[in-house]
Amino acid sequence: MRPANDLLARTLRTPELAAQLSLDQWDRLVRQARHAGLLARLHARFGELDLTETIPQPVRWHFEAAATLAHKQEIAVRWEVEQIRAALARLEGPLVVMKGAAYVMAGLPASRGRLFNDIDILVPRRLLNQTEAALMLAGWHTTGLSAYDDRYYRRWMHEIPPMQHLRRATVIDVHHAILPDTARYFPDPEKLLDRIVPVADLPGVYVLSAEDRILHSAAHLFHDGELPHGLRDLTDLDLLLRHESVAPRFWTRLVARADELQLGRSLFYALRYARHFLATPVPAEVWHALRPATPAPVLLRLMDSIFSRALAPVHPNCNDALSPLARQAAYVRAHWLRMPSHLLLPHLFHKAFISPYQDPESPKAA
């Protein structure tokens, strides 16, 4: 496997090394962390270890600005979840907040220094139309998608098209599952909803259970074809695992739940690359328990070659000659896992040869 020797990964593994960095290395670290969306998280880590004073004055403002932005976004996320709750108050079903917003609402260490692009929620499929209508009445609307992409979302994806608020420009991703119905592996959303946990002091709002939060993060990371923030998502997993692993029988419950939700392979990759990049501690018995989900040696070597590059920061200092090819391979793999070939090939053809000319301003479908 390609070593995780870029400066950002080394600093995340061993923050104490920061005291030995030259000014040129600090400059490189700031650039890598900014590309990876990890500048605020790195600042939070330095603060936890009383290392903030090791940051040289010429670069300190970069970290402080990122930390200020992360703090403002955390406040905004809490307020925005309140607005979503109010908009969906009449729905007879749970509002489940996921990913970064869930880390904030649950007060988890993974929320520290976390930056946000959107808020992800999960609602029962039977309430999907009612949810979309209620959000539209509250000011959120689908914008910027071609007719093809809109149809793609609604027919094949595990979510409806992203909805953006007309005044605040905040974006909501409304999910009815965590992977598409057509995916090779399909975690039953009803099983996820059966174990949701209420958010304190916010009636009607829930988050996924501890094990399901980790498995959703793993599924998202290793089934998503575009990884501009792959290392950030891997640090989410690292923080979630370290926080939950102190609970009795946590690892046994996690592996069993992964098997129940058809996410054993995703969990294996999550643990393998979290350990590779971030030295996440994983007990030996966990690897033994995951042996049924472990890829064959030839496939594992290929995946190591891909993800040791695709999960590194998208920055020239972190790339080698094979990095662009690895990211393209991760993109194709994710789509192959999401859709059978008779659906995938026409979709990729359309996105490659028709969409760029038909709707060049439209964002890519997920």
Secondary structure, 3 states (H helix, E strand, C coil): CCCCCCHHHHHHHCHHHHHHCCHHHHHHHHHHHHHHCCHHHHHHHHHHCCCHHHCCHHHHHHHHHHHHHHHHHHHHHHHHHHHHHHHCCCCCCCEEEEHHHHHHHCCCHHHCCCCCCCEEEECCHHHHHHHHHHHHHCCEEECCCCHHHHHHHHHHCCECCCEEECCCCCEEEEECCCCCCCCCCCCCHHHHHHCCEECCCCCCEEECCHHHHHHHHHHHHHHCCCCCCHHHHHHHHHHHHHHHCCCCCHHHHHHHHHHHCCCHHHHHHHHHHHHHHHCCCCCHHHHHHCHHHCCCHHHHHHHHHHHHHHCCCCCHHHCCCCHHHHHHHHHHHHHHHHCCHHHHHHHHHHHHHCHHHHCCCCCCCC
